[in-house]
Amino acid sequence: MVAMKFSKIFPKKLLVMALLAAIAFSASAQNVEFTRSAFPNDPDGLREASRNLRTGENLFYQGGGRTLESIDYLLKAHAFNPNNGRLNYLIGQALLQTIDYPQAVEYLEKARTLGYPDPEVYFFLAEAYHVNKDFHKAIELYATFRQQLLPQELALRRQIIEKRVAQCQHGISLVASPARVYIDNLGSGINSSYDDYSPKLLPGDEQMFFTSRRPLESKARIDRIDYKYFENILIAEKTGDQWRATGHAGNTLNRRNHSAVAAISHDGLTMIVYNGSKGGDLFISEFTKGKWSKPSRLRNGINSRHQETSAALSADGNTLYFISDRPGGYGGKDIWFTYKDRRGRWLEPMNLGPVVNTEYDEEGLYLTPDGETLYFSSKGHNSMGGYDIFSSTWANGRWNEPVNLGYPINSPANDLFFRPTSDGETAYFSSLRAGGQGGSDLYKVTFMGPEKPVINQMQNEPIASRARPNMGIFLDQTTPPIPPMTLLRGRVLNDETGEPLLANLELYDNEQEELLATFATNPETGAYFISLPGGKNFGISVQAEDFLFHSENINITETDVFTEIINDIRLKRVEVGTTIVLRNIFFDTGSASLRPESYAELGVLYKLLEDNPKIKIEISGHTDNVGSAALNQRLSQDRARAVVDFLTERGTAPDRLTYKGYGFSRPVATNDTPEGRQLNRRTEFEIIEK
């Protein structure tokens, strides 16, 4: 009946040709085993190919670092016999675990064509289309795989199938609205053919610690659990636009087992280190006297019998977020947090809760300096596959629903360890994606403005260099913005000798009269770095032993873009005749009433007097030249007296304080500009007796 229908459609000659083609296809799709009957004329080639197949299969099932080794042997066997279903199946699976995953489709499709009987071929083929962003095909194949399962098998696999389908659906949505970004591989100067990940920037964004599984010596040790080299912490530096790994972070930080950088504090002087093998704990190291201290184990319940991995520190160092797979969470690895009490001890950790944590794994933390945005990776939420990078913002006393950073920052593979730079224009992360150097690589994200053209790139080409003509990949306006920051950096120096000083910097919210954080300078160079979010009036007090304090005022509006302020601070010794400007003393225009924003600075001055009970000071008031000399003289006198009254009311002996108004008779800048007049309107103190 069917033949009659075909004969009506096709001439007889064409029908014969079609049947011959079908027979030829059937023959080409015939599974060929590694047997003598299949290869009677090449026994030596058969023996060699069979040996490669056995070796490759054994290595494949050991997993981890042995997967790459297995591919070499399996491909040699494939060159001899490309028509073996199981061999194509194994190669496809192995390629899925490497940056060559786009090629997995070819081998898994071949295995299916050859009639490989294991229904798992449909699952891995679906995964191959999934990671290659052919989401519709992947959904179709996940459904086919589901149909192949027995009821008891489906009961065990239903959740993972449904999860994969949901990821594909998220992928369709995310790829349809690509993010306004460029993605650049950092290149062979820093990336290797092994796994490189967890970029942790130092202040200034030109130095980086990162973690690598490359061998650093000829006798590098291999972890027998995953057959990869043990983790080590490496250092990299940026020259121009290029990053270059400069070496090993030293044996103090790197131990004989796994050593990974889990977090760097915002001032760059504290490092949280992951050490361990089967479990792994978090350790803390401080940068003092030009070197990192031996890491000491974090206590008070932070570490457990389970695994603690990445971490994030608040700017004041009093809050720690970390990852742990301990019991009591919501499933897999969760985000936990802890505070320091008044005695500086960590409190019992608490789970961050179900808004951020999922039944799947979370990993790779970064907390912005203002403490209001937490970046992390998760296999849950609306991930498009593997780990995706998310952000959650702190508002109304809680962490809000996480937002996916979008494609192409995220991919169907693992995307982790997102770290924005201080200016918010770029960020770094690690990913296992096609076109890399091998294994997980470090990548740079460059955020583009809305005026840039939108060019969608949907093909599976590697995203490696901006020089490529099709590099325009951008994110839509729904991408959560990185808040603008002001980076204040410089050195603290001895004013007399120019030598660097070990000093403490106290950061105050002047409006709230609140000490926000305490920082320390690098004892070798005197360098300091402070990241400041917008929307606050900050007071900064710089103090060192045997020196008078120095103050700075930084008032940042909400609309400020990224600003970098380079300011070397020179501290003066406690000597008669030394004069210091109090930059955080504020009065209303034409008034001598102290504004509340002045109280934090006045508290620092009061402490100086308490710590040096034998000094006497003069408080002086100064104005610009707007208005009459008499009016300005009286106003400056009244303002100086207001400061003295504040100090005496809090217990400073009146005979240690004098005050005087100088009006506009002692300018420190021109009165011809608004900036100059602002500098002239000031309050000072001078040591008049020691």
RACOR-V261296 format. One record per helix or strand. SS is the DSSP state (H for helix, E for strand). FROM is the first residue (numbers start at 1). TO is the last residue. If there is no record, write none. Layout:
SS	FROM	TO
SS	FROM	TO
//
This chain:
H	2	9
H	12	28
H	43	62
H	66	80
H	85	95
H	101	113
H	120	131
H	135	148
H	151	176
E	179	185
E	196	201
E	207	212
E	222	223
E	228	229
E	232	239
E	242	248
E	258	264
E	270	276
E	281	288
E	291	292
E	296	297
E	308	313
E	319	324
E	334	340
E	346	346
E	350	351
E	362	367
E	373	378
E	388	395
E	398	399
E	403	404
E	415	420
E	426	431
E	441	447
E	474	475
E	485	494
E	500	500
E	504	509
E	514	520
E	527	533
E	536	543
E	547	547
E	550	556
E	563	566
E	569	571
E	573	573
E	579	582
E	587	587
E	594	594
H	596	611
E	616	622
H	629	649
H	654	656
E	657	661
H	674	680
E	682	689
//
